[in-house]
């Protein structure tokens, strides 16, 4: 688990505070109840802000259509404003500028980070039917932020989230190691059942206060249940981090009938046509992403085959993935991540010239993107173009400074350019951020020793 320097200092301070005070009680801005929370609002905001770019990278980046991004922000801001009007003033909830993001993944998920960052996936948008459902879902996530559920859970397990080790071996493009694990910790943090009930109920209330039909959130939960049934009991990602507190549909239906008896006659909004208009691009591009998802599955099979039978066993899977990725690009050639997929498959097939051509297409579309620069850096190293590699890894690390794999390969690029001082700096950073664990950490250690530096394994003993 990787923490930034600022966050490591914050956690250390929290542990010191925890050793003096048995509890740190704060007021829930929605319920007014006292809650255990070791994090200040400033700590919470910093934690969420630092995790945004790693999570965007982990999930394929923002969906590249300003229409859907602006639409979700518009609905989200309405729901946020409605929710804020219900907050208890004695809680002192800060005037955070909430941000809403549509992320480019087929997973069915929505989640919120501390500090007011709310994410919805391309996959879940495709399964919803109107704006009232989106409003209910965003209301659910906004509630998690207002009630500070993430940092409450983290306060309960503070000692458990201190880093002890990383994975023993890491693929060059494995997401967790590439983007840093604190973001993944937040992404997979499970809420409690009481938190979910509170988010469901207030999500409905906030959406209604914003003018939407109260059954929007009910229809979302019904859709998630239908998805689970369609997949033989395998639930969507949303339910893995938002555990079911019981029969949500029945509970919310009872609450709707009690609190909004005029639900069907009160003129509440559904805005189906508006929702359809906002999703035109996503729906048009979905066939390409079906192919890309199949390509991802083939790449995954290739990695497994490599572990079991070596390169020869993996190559057919890589070729299959490449074919699927190329079909996806042929359908939609204006999305950078689809070109990055092609580049990745070509990289593992060792066709580095073809990989570079795909990277240039991706960089033309998204010059500042993490994955075009990260994958482009790996490709440039293989082409012995170390100046280009260094520039690309520098760009990637501007977005995610704590990427341990990015640090390592930036060090390699500097090393091969003869920039020994810079190489030493980043080999040491990579070693530290990996916690000294894994193949790349050991490679960094060995190169530091070869460059005449003290063995990092023995330093500080």
N, C-alpha and C positions, 0 to 999 in steps of 0.2 A: 504494500500500500504506500503510495507516494504522496507526500505533502509538500506544498510550497514552503519556503522559509518563513513567510509571514504566518501561514497557518500552523507550522510547527511551533512557532513562538506562542501563538494564541492557545494551542492545545496545552503547552507546558504551563502557561499561566492558569489555564482552567484547572489542570491537575493540582497545582499549588493551592488554588482556591478551594478545590474539593477536599483537600487534606485538612483545611481549617474549618470549613463550613460543611455540615452534613447535608444541608439542602439549600437550594437557592430558589425561592418561590417568587413567581411573577404572576401577573393577572392575565388570564385568557381574554383577549380583546373582544371575543364574541360572547362567551358565557359568563365572564366575570369571576370564574373559579380560579383558585390558586393552582399553579402548575409548577412542576420541577423543571427548571431551565437554567443551566450553567452558562448560557451564551447571552451576551449583551446584543442589543439590536445591531450595533456596529460590527460585532463579530459575525453575526448571522448574515448581514449584507455582504461582508467581505467573502465569507465562505461561498455564498451563492454566486457572486460575481466571478470568482476565480474558476468556478466549475463550468461556466457557460460554454466557453470555446472548446474545452475537452469533450463535453457531451455532444456538442454539435458535430465535432469530428467523429466521435464514436458512432453517431447515428446517420452519417452520410451528408451532413451539412444542412443548410436551409434549403427548402424546396425552391427552385429558381423561377418563381413566378410572383412578381410584386402584387398581383391582383389578390391572390389567396392570402398572402402575408398581410396585406392591408385590411382585408376583410376580417380575418381572425382577430387582428388587433382591434378593429372597430368594435366587434362584438365583445371581446374581452374587456375593453375599457368601459363599456356600458355596464357589464356585470360587476367589474371591480368598483366602479363608482357607487353602484347600488349596494354592494356589500359594505363599502366603507361608511355609508350612511347609517349602518346598523352597529358600528363598533362602539364599544364603551370608551368614553373619553379618558377615564381614569387609568386605562391601560397604557396610554401614551404611545399608541402605535404610530410609527414614523410615516412621513409622507413620501414613501418610496414611489418611484416611477416604474410601475409594472411594465414588463416586457413580455410580448407574446411571440412565439416562434412556431412555424410549421416546419418540421424536420422531415428529411427525405428518406424515410424508411417505410417498408411495408408492414412493420409491426403494428398491432392494434394497441396503442398506448397513448396516455396523456399523463403528465406529471409536472410537479412544481418544485423549484429549488428555493431554498431560503433566500429572502431578499426580494422576492417578487418576480421571478422568472418562471413563466408558464409555457410548457411545450405541448404541442399536439402533433401526432404523426400523420403523414400522408395516408397510411393504412386505415387509421380510425376515421378520418374524414370521409374516406370512400364508403364506409359502412353506415354512416349517419345519413339522415334523410332531409333534415331541415335545420333552420337557424335556431329553433327552440332547443333542439338536441345539443347543438354546439354550445349554446348559452348555459344549459344545464351542466354539461361536462366542464366548461370553464368555471362555472360557479363552484363546482366540486373542488377544483384545483385551487382556485382563489381562496376558498375556505381553509385549505391546508396551510396556505401562506399566512393568512390573518391569525389563525389559531396556533401558528408556529409548531406544527406537528413534527416537521423534520428535525428541528433542533431539540425538541422534547425527547424524541426517540434517541437522538445522539447523546443527549445529556444522561439518559439512562444507561448507555453503554460506553461512556467516555473511555474507560480503561480498555475496552475491547477494540477500539478503533485506532489505538496507537500502533504504528507500524512495527512488525516483527520480522517479516520476510516477504520476498516476492517469489514469483514462479521460478522453479529450478531451471527451466529452459524456455526460451521465448522466440517465436518466429519473428522474422524481421518486420512483418506487417501485422502482427497480432494486435488487435485494437486496444486491449487493456494496457499492455506495456507501452504502446505508442502514445496514448493520450494521458496516461497517469491514472492511478487507481483511486484517488480521492473522489474524482468525478463519478467513477463507477460505483463507489460506495454510496454516494448520494442517489445515483440512478436506481440502485437496487434496494434502497432502504425501505423496509416494510413498515407500514403503519399498523397501529392496533385497531381492534374491532370498534372500540369507542370512537377513535379518530374517524373511521370510515363512516360510521353512523352520523357523526357530526357533520362531515363533509357532504354526505348525501343530502341530509335534511337542509342544511344552510345553502348548499348549492341550488336546491329548488327555490328557496326563499329569495336568494339574490337574483336568480333569473327572473322570477315573477316581479320583483321590485323593478327590474330593468324592462318589464313589459312583456315578457315571454310566457308562453303557456307552461303551467307547472309540470305537465307530464313529459317535458323534454328529457329530463334526467331519467325518468322512468323508462322511456323508450330506449335510452342508451343502455341501461342495465338489462333490459329485455334483449337488446341486440347482442350484448356480451354473452348472455345465457344461450342464445341461439347459436352463436359462434362456437361455444363450448360443445353444444350438442352435435353440431356439424362435424367437429373434429374429434369425436369419440371420447369426450371428456377432457381433452387437452385445451385448457383455457387460454385466452389471449394474454399478452404480456401485462396488460392493465391489472388483471386479477392476481398476478404473481406478486405485485408490490402493493396492491390495494385489496387485502383479504376480505372475503365476503363476510359481513357481520351477521348473516342470516339471510332470509329471503328479502332481498332489497326491494324487489318489485312490489311485494305485498306491503311491506312497511311504508314505502313511499306513497303507494296508492292510498293507504289509510290516512297518511298525513295530508295528502292533497285533498281528500274528501272533507277532512276536518277543518283545514285552514283555508281552503279555496273552494267552497261549495259552488261558486259561480264559474268554475274552471271552463265549462263549455259554453258559457253565455257572456263571459266578461270581456270579450273582445281582445283576448290575449294573442300575441303574435306567434306565428309559426314560421312565416317567411320561407316557404319552400322554393318558390321561383328565384328568390335572391340567393339562396344557398346553391341552387343548381348553376346559376350564372357564375358564381365565384369558383366553382369546381370544374369549369369547362376544361382548363388546361390539364389539371390532374387526371381527369377521366380520359382525355385524349391521349395522354402519355402512359397510361397504365399498362397497355400491352407491352411496351418496351420494358417496363419494370418487372412484369411477369417473367420475361426472358432473362432479365438481369438477376432476379432471385434464383432462377434455375441455374444460372451460371455460378452464383455464389455457392449453391449446394454442390455443384460439380467441383469447384475449387476446394471445398471442404473435404470432399471425398478424396481429392488428390493429396491433400495434406495427410490424411489418415493413411492412404496407400503408401506415401513416402515413408512414414514412420514404420510401416510393417514390411515393405518390400523394396524400399529405395526408389531412386529416380525413375527407373524403367517402369515400375508399377504405377507411378504417379502421372507419367506423361499423357496417357490416354484421357485421364480426367481433366488435365490442364487444357488439352486440345478441345475437349467437349465444351469446357467453360469458355474458351476463346470463341468458339463458334456461336455460342449463345449470346455472349457479350457483343460480338460484331453484329448479330441480328438486331440486338437492342439499339445499338448506335445507328444502324440503318433506318430504324423507325423514328428515332429521336436523336438528332446529332447536335442539339443545342444545350445538352446537359453535361456539365464537366465530369460529374462522377461516373457517367457511363463510359467516357473515354478513359478515365482512370482505371476502370475495371478491365478494359482491353489491355491497357499498359501493364497491369498486374499479371494477367495471364501470359502475355508475351515475355514478361520478365522471368517468370518461372519456366517458360519454355526456352529461355536463354537467347531469345531473339531481341537483343537490346536495341538494335536500330529501329525495329518496328515498335518497340515499347516507347522509345523516344518520340517517334512520330505521333503516337497516341497522347503522350504527355504534352506535346506542343499544342495539340488540339484542345486539351483540357485547360492548359494555361492561357490560351487565347480567350477562352470563355470565362475563366475564373483565375486571373493572375495572382490574386492574393489568397487563394484557397489553401487550406491545410493539406488535403490529400494530393492535389496536383503537384504541390511543392515537395511533399514528403516522398511520394512515390517517384517523382521526378528526380529527387536527390539520389535515391537508390539506383535508379537507372543510369544517371550520369556517372556514378562511381564505377559501375560496370563498364562504361564506355571510356573510362580513364579521363573523363572531363571534370577534373576535380574542382576547378574554379566555379563551373556551373553548379556542381553538387553543393559546394559550400554556400553559394548564394541561395539555392533553393532550401537547404536546411535552415539557413538563417531566417528566411521568410516563414517557414513552418514554425520555428521556435518563437517568432514574434507573436504568433497566435497562442501557442501552448508552450510557454517557457519551461515547464517541468516535464516535458516528454523525454524519458530516459533514453529511448531508442534514438530519437532525434539528436540528443546530445552526443551519443556515441558516434553516430555517423557524421555529424559535423566535425567531431574530433578527427575521425579518419580522413575527412576531406582536407582539413587543415594540415594534418600530418603529411599527406602526400603532396601538398603544395609547399612543403618545407617551412611551414609556420609552426615551429615546434612549441613556442610559448603558448599560442592559442590552443594547439592540440592538447598540451598538458592540462590546461584549464578545463577543457571540456571532457577529457578522459576522466579527470578527477570528479567533475560534476556528475558524469554518468555513473561512476562507481558509487558515489554517495547516494544518488537518487535511486539506484537499483538496490541500495542497502547491502551492496557486496554480494548479492545473490544472482546466479544465472550465468549463462555462457558469455553474454556480452559484458557483464561486470568483470568476469575473469579475464576476458580479452583486454579490457581497459586496464586492468591491474598489470597484466604482463607487459603491455606497451609502455606504461608509466615506468616500470622498472627498467625496460630497455632504453628509455630516454633519460636514465640517470636519476629518476625521482625515487623518493622513499616508497617502500612497499606500503600501500594504503591499508593493507590488512593488519599491519603491525603498528601503524600510527595511532596514537591516542591510548595505547595500552599502558 
